[in-house]
Amino acid sequence: MKTYIRALPGATALLASFLSGYSWTWSGDPSSFAVAHVVSTILCLGAPLAFVIVGRLLSCRLDLLKLGAVLLSIASIPLLVANGIYVFDIRTPENAAGDIGGISLALLGWAALLVTSLACTIGLPVARNVTSEQRSSDTFSAR
């Protein structure tokens, strides 16, 4: 499989991660405040899901797909919490103007999601392909 094709699952997660943070720029208007944060939440949840779906379609290694999905899920937690704070507690752009903790949590979560997505984009093509014969010989040589 070509290297650029093996990078597609990570690139898909990277795009979803970028758009989840970018959708916060829509939250300045009162009519689109909740919509922006709901879209961000959906894209944040969609990053690990997109990584796994595209990886399965391209027949990537399942152990790497599981690892990437777990890491992306963990990295998305701060941004999901920040979206929850803004949607359920703050609710309006006027209230968000005085908020300090929520935006720092959102930026931290967005950075974590972007870095993890970038690591998945780079790591999946770099990982060597392991066949079942190599796996069984590695198992026996470790004993």
C-alpha positions in Angstrom: 0.0 0.0 0.0 1.3 3.4 -0.9 2.5 5.7 1.9 0.1 8.6 1.0 -2.8 6.2 1.1 -1.8 4.9 4.5 -1.8 8.5 5.7 -5.5 9.0 4.8 -7.0 7.8 8.1 -4.9 10.2 10.1 -5.5 13.0 7.6 -9.2 12.5 8.0 -8.9 12.7 11.7 -6.7 15.8 11.4 -9.3 17.5 9.2 -12.1 16.7 11.7 -9.9 17.9 14.6 -9.1 21.2 12.8 -12.8 21.8 11.9 -13.9 21.1 15.5 -11.8 23.9 16.7 -12.5 26.2 13.8 -16.2 25.9 14.4 -15.7 27.9 17.6 -15.2 31.0 15.5 -18.9 30.9 14.6 -19.9 31.2 18.3 -19.7 35.1 18.3 -23.2 35.4 17.0 -26.0 34.7 19.5 -28.1 32.7 17.0 -25.2 30.4 16.1 -23.6 30.0 19.6 -25.1 26.6 20.4 -24.9 25.4 16.9 -21.2 26.1 16.7 -20.5 24.1 19.9 -22.7 21.2 18.9 -20.9 21.0 15.5 -17.6 21.1 17.4 -18.8 18.3 19.6 -19.9 16.2 16.6 -16.6 16.7 14.8 -14.6 16.1 18.0 -16.4 12.7 18.4 -16.1 12.1 14.7 -12.3 12.3 14.6 -11.6 8.9 16.2 -14.6 7.4 14.3 -13.3 8.8 11.0 -9.9 7.4 11.7 -11.2 3.9 12.3 -13.7 3.9 9.4 -11.2 5.2 6.8 -8.5 2.9 8.2 -10.8 -0.2 7.9 -11.7 0.8 4.3 -8.0 0.9 3.4 -7.2 -2.3 5.3 -4.7 -0.8 7.7 -3.4 -2.7 10.7 -6.1 -3.2 13.3 -3.8 -2.8 16.3 -2.7 0.6 15.0 -6.3 1.6 14.3 -7.3 0.6 17.9 -4.3 2.5 19.3 -5.0 5.6 17.3 -8.7 5.5 18.1 -8.0 5.3 21.9 -5.4 8.1 21.7 -7.8 10.3 19.7 -10.6 9.6 22.1 -8.5 10.5 25.1 -7.3 13.7 23.4 -10.8 14.8 22.6 -12.0 14.7 26.2 -10.9 18.3 27.1 -12.6 19.8 24.1 -15.8 17.8 24.7 -15.8 19.1 28.3 -15.3 22.6 27.1 -18.1 22.3 24.6 -20.4 20.9 27.4 -19.5 23.9 29.6 -20.3 26.4 26.9 -23.5 24.7 25.7 -25.1 23.8 29.1 -23.7 26.4 31.5 -22.6 29.5 29.6 -25.2 29.4 26.8 -24.7 32.9 25.3 -21.7 34.8 23.8 -22.3 37.6 26.4 -21.7 35.2 29.2 -18.7 33.6 27.4 -17.0 37.0 27.2 -16.2 36.8 30.9 -15.1 33.2 30.9 -11.4 32.3 31.4 -11.3 28.6 32.2 -13.5 27.3 29.5 -11.6 28.8 26.6 -8.2 27.7 28.0 -9.6 24.2 28.4 -10.9 24.3 24.8 -7.5 25.5 23.5 -5.7 22.8 25.4 -8.2 20.2 24.1 -7.9 21.4 20.5 -4.1 21.4 20.7 -4.1 17.9 22.1 -6.5 16.7 19.4 -4.5 18.3 16.6 -1.2 16.9 17.9 -2.6 13.4 18.3 -4.2 13.5 14.9 -0.9 14.7 13.4 0.9 11.9 15.2 -1.6 9.4 13.7 -1.1 10.9 10.3 2.6 10.5 10.5 2.7 7.2 12.5 0.5 5.0 10.5 2.5 5.3 7.2 5.8 5.0 9.1 4.7 1.8 10.9 6.1 -1.3 9.3 3.7 -3.9 7.8 3.8 -7.1 9.9 2.6 -10.3 8.3 1.2 -13.2 10.3 4.4 -15.2 9.7 6.5 -12.4 11.2 4.2 -12.1 14.1 4.4 -15.8 14.9 8.2 -15.9 14.5 8.5 -12.9 16.8 6.4 -14.6 19.4 8.5 -17.8 19.4 11.8 -15.9 19.4 10.8 -14.0 22.5 10.5 -17.2 24.5 
